């Protein structure tokens, strides 16, 4: 025969007062967390893609800064590093992005850092998500000669 404490435990386990409320509350919190992850995760991914596009465009803008004196003298397609950095930085400023521009050899590399302010995850204490985008470009000769 079960003891009185086992009997009380069984009776408490079978009782339903307040259990539906707790279940619904837990379910709603879970759904809110899932919605926050979906919404903010998707928007953070969009922020990362935007940062990558801005970095690639800035790198292309910088790669257009050719050293015209070298091109006229030798026909070599070279980047003017100071102008390349300036053009890439001006592009970043024009789109409101922050980033770093480096020129190594003939390659212009741009890294953009963006901060996405969360919508729902801020309720859980996650206020921003930092995203990065990187782009690199180098000048290329478009037409080597006249084709018949």
C-alpha positions as CSV (number, residue, x, y, z in Angstrom):
1,X,0.0,0.0,0.0
2,X,1.4,3.4,-1.0
3,X,2.4,5.9,1.7
4,X,0.5,9.2,2.2
5,X,3.3,11.2,0.5
6,X,3.1,9.0,-2.6
7,X,-0.7,9.4,-2.6
8,X,-0.3,13.2,-2.4
9,X,2.3,13.2,-5.2
10,X,0.0,11.3,-7.5
11,X,-3.0,13.5,-6.7
12,X,-0.9,16.6,-7.4
13,X,0.4,15.1,-10.6
14,X,-3.1,14.4,-11.8
15,X,-4.5,17.8,-10.8
16,X,-4.8,20.3,-13.6
17,X,-5.2,23.6,-11.8
18,X,-2.9,26.2,-13.4
19,X,-1.1,23.7,-15.7
20,X,-2.7,25.0,-18.9
21,X,-1.6,28.5,-18.1
22,X,2.0,27.4,-17.5
23,X,2.0,25.3,-20.7
24,X,0.6,28.2,-22.8
25,X,3.1,30.6,-21.3
26,X,6.1,28.3,-22.0
27,X,4.8,27.7,-25.5
28,X,4.4,31.4,-26.2
29,X,7.9,32.2,-24.9
30,X,9.3,29.5,-27.1
31,X,7.4,30.9,-30.1
32,X,8.6,34.4,-29.3
33,X,12.2,33.2,-29.1
34,X,11.8,31.3,-32.4
35,X,10.3,34.3,-34.1
36,X,13.1,36.5,-32.8
37,X,15.7,34.2,-34.1
38,X,14.0,34.0,-37.5
39,X,13.4,37.7,-37.9
40,X,16.7,39.0,-36.5
41,X,18.7,36.2,-38.0
42,X,17.3,36.9,-41.5
43,X,17.8,40.7,-41.1
44,X,21.4,40.1,-39.8
45,X,22.1,38.0,-42.9
46,X,20.7,40.7,-45.1
47,X,23.0,43.2,-43.3
48,X,26.0,40.9,-44.0
49,X,25.1,40.6,-47.7
50,X,24.7,44.4,-47.9
51,X,28.1,44.9,-46.2
52,X,29.6,42.5,-48.7
53,X,28.1,44.3,-51.7
54,X,29.3,47.7,-50.4
55,X,32.8,46.3,-49.9
56,X,32.9,44.8,-53.4
57,X,31.7,48.1,-54.9
58,X,34.2,50.2,-53.0
59,X,37.0,47.8,-54.1
60,X,35.9,48.2,-57.7
61,X,35.8,52.0,-57.3
62,X,39.3,51.9,-55.9
63,X,40.6,49.6,-58.6
64,X,39.7,52.2,-61.2
65,X,42.4,54.6,-59.9
66,X,45.0,53.8,-62.5
67,X,48.5,55.2,-62.6
68,X,48.1,57.0,-65.9
69,X,51.7,58.1,-66.2
70,X,52.9,54.4,-66.0
71,X,50.1,53.4,-68.5
72,X,51.1,56.1,-71.0
73,X,54.8,55.4,-70.6
74,X,54.8,51.6,-70.7
75,X,51.2,50.4,-71.3
76,X,51.2,48.7,-67.9
77,X,47.9,48.7,-66.0
78,X,48.8,49.7,-62.4
79,X,46.9,51.0,-59.5
80,X,47.8,54.4,-57.9
81,X,47.6,53.4,-54.2
82,X,46.8,56.8,-52.8
83,X,44.0,57.5,-55.3
84,X,42.7,54.0,-54.9
85,X,42.3,54.3,-51.2
86,X,40.7,57.8,-51.6
87,X,38.2,56.6,-54.2
88,X,37.3,53.5,-52.2
89,X,36.9,55.5,-49.0
90,X,34.8,58.1,-50.9
91,X,32.5,55.4,-52.1
92,X,32.1,54.0,-48.5
93,X,31.3,57.5,-47.3
94,X,28.7,58.0,-50.0
95,X,26.8,54.9,-49.0
96,X,27.2,55.6,-45.3
97,X,29.4,52.5,-44.6
98,X,32.4,52.2,-42.4
99,X,35.4,50.1,-43.3
100,X,39.0,49.8,-44.0
101,X,40.8,50.1,-47.4
102,X,44.1,48.4,-48.2
103,X,46.1,48.4,-51.4
104,X,48.6,45.6,-51.8
105,X,50.3,45.4,-55.2
106,X,47.5,45.8,-57.8
107,X,44.7,44.6,-55.5
108,X,42.4,46.9,-53.6
109,X,40.8,45.2,-50.6
110,X,37.9,46.7,-48.6
111,X,36.4,45.4,-45.4
112,X,33.1,46.8,-44.3
113,X,31.8,46.5,-40.7
114,X,28.1,47.0,-40.1
115,X,26.1,46.9,-36.9
116,X,22.5,45.5,-37.1
117,X,20.3,46.6,-34.2
118,X,18.0,43.7,-33.3
119,X,14.3,43.9,-33.1
120,X,13.1,41.0,-30.9
121,X,16.4,39.6,-29.6
122,X,16.9,42.8,-27.7
123,X,14.3,41.4,-25.3
124,X,16.8,38.6,-24.5
125,X,19.7,41.1,-24.0
126,X,21.2,40.8,-27.5
127,X,21.0,44.4,-28.7
128,X,23.2,44.3,-31.8
129,X,24.8,41.9,-34.2
130,X,28.1,42.9,-35.9
131,X,28.4,41.8,-39.5
132,X,31.4,42.1,-41.9
133,X,31.8,42.1,-45.6
134,X,34.9,41.9,-47.7
135,X,35.6,42.7,-51.3
136,X,38.7,42.8,-53.5
137,X,39.3,44.0,-57.0
138,X,42.2,44.6,-59.4
139,X,42.3,46.4,-62.7
140,X,42.2,44.4,-65.9
141,X,42.6,45.4,-69.5
142,X,39.2,45.1,-71.2
143,X,40.2,44.9,-74.9
144,X,43.7,43.7,-75.9
145,X,43.3,44.5,-79.6
146,X,40.9,45.0,-82.5
147,X,39.3,41.8,-83.6
148,X,38.4,41.4,-87.3
